[in-house]
């Protein structure tokens, strides 16, 4: 039996891709789950494949966990859709949207048709290149040590740990280029200082 090899890449991250081998008799849901096994993303979210042309224009939709409006419209479901029913071209393309709440877009392309390997379980990850991006909206929770390092008062300290008030006092006491102190008046010394108060 023949096996399809699909190359799946992120639309906005060209250096990240996965290649998955899958049987033509398996469904789009099998491909959906295989992709998310390879990325580590949660597969149990609303997502869709779209039959696509060479310019990645979306055609017929094949959905997983569709909303009520799509169900009423009679959208095709992934779990009921074998891959071979939608392959018209040896380089067939599908546009894939993962998680409509916070979407990631993928390009899915059939790149090779090969012979089934005896004893191999499909779908199977053939190649994995690049680290997948963090999902939009995911919160990075720093560890305890990172929190302690970052907890200092930006308003009262500079990056070198000097109090700004002390820093200003030091500026007042420095000498200018002529050797005079900045706190000296024009006549020299501090003679006029006491007279003003």
Buried (B, 14 or more C-beta within 10 A) or exposed (E): EEBBBBBBBBBEBEEBBBBBBBBBEBBBBBBBBBBBBBBEBEBEBBBBBBBBEEEBEBEEBBBBBBEEEBEEEEBBBBEEBBBEBBBEEEEBBBBBBBBBEEBBEBBBBBEBEEEEEEEEEBBBEBEBEEEBEEBEEEEEEEEEEEEEEEEEEEEEEEEEEEEEEEEEEEEEEEEEEEEEBEEBEEEEEEEEEEEEE
